[in-house]
Amino acid sequence: MTTESGTDGCSSNQQAPGSAAALPESKEQRNRVVSAAEYAWIQAAAELYVFAEQRGLRLVRADGHNRYLLSQAMVFDSVILLPPGRHPKDVVQDVGAGPLGPAP
């Protein structure tokens, strides 16, 4: 089983951003301070999304009982297959994106 996330910000099993289920946001969530590790994770995830979007790739997380067999991210056709629990920074390095520049 896989969980697919398109570069439109929606996961196949989640509501679209801005939908009724995603609102309202509490004041506590808006004013929440993130740690340096959380910020680095969010920044790396954003870089991965930009990389995928520039190249027309979909992000798919490996799920199911065989998910442990995937140790690093792989690119197949128009899909980046992500191992569960892998940091987005490591995924960017796996697919050879490095610091993001213009799309080829």
N, C-alpha and C positions, 0 to 999 in steps of 0.2 A: 504494500500500500504506500502511496506517496501523497504528500500534500503540496499542491501546486500554488505558487504565488506568481501572478503576472506582474509586470512592471507598472500596472495601473494602481498598485497599492492594495489590491484585493487578494485574499486567499480563497481557494475554492470552497472552503467551509466557513468563511467569515462574512459578516455584513460589509457592505461598501462603506468607506469613510464618509462621514457626514449623514449617514442614515439615521433613522429614528433610534435604533438600538445603540448607536455610537454616541448619542447625545443624551442628556447634558453632561458636561464635564464638571466635576466638583472643584471648588476653590482650592482644596488641598492638592489635587492633582496638578493644577496649573502652577502652583507655587512650590512644587516639589523640587528640591535640590538633588541633582544626580551626582554620584561619586565619579572619580576620574576613570575608573574601570567601566562604569556604565556609559559614560560619555564616549570613551574609546570604542566600545562595542557599537554604539549608535552611529558614530562617524564611519566605522568600517562597513557597517550594514548599508549606509547611504552610498558609499563608494562602490560597493558591490552592486547595488540597484542601478546606479548610473552606468557602470560597466555593462551590465546585462541589457539595459535599455538602449544604449548606443549601438549595440550589436544585434538587437532584435531577439535576444535570448530570454527564455522563461526560467525562473528559479523553481526547482522542485526539490523538496526535502525527502530523503529516503526514510520510509517508515516500514513497519511490519516486522515480522520475526527474523528477517535476514538483514536488517539495517546495519547490524554490527560488522558486516562483511565489507562495507564501504569505509575506508580509512581516510580518504581525501576526496575533494570535489573532483568531478569529472564532467567534461562537456561532450554531449551527444547531440548530433544534428543541431537543433535549435534549443537545447535544454542544458542548464547547468544543474547537475545532480549533487545535492548537498548532503553530507553526512550529518545526522542529527547531533546536536551539541557542539559542533565545530564552530570556532570563533570566525566571524565574517572576515577578519584580517587574514586568517589562515586560508580561507576560501579564495580570497583575492590573489594570494600568492600561489595557490594551487593551480589556478587557471591562467597564471602568467600575466595578470593585469598590472601588477606593480603600481607605482604612482600613476594615476589615471591621466591620460593625455587624450588628444583627439582620436576619434574612432578611425580605424584604417580605411 
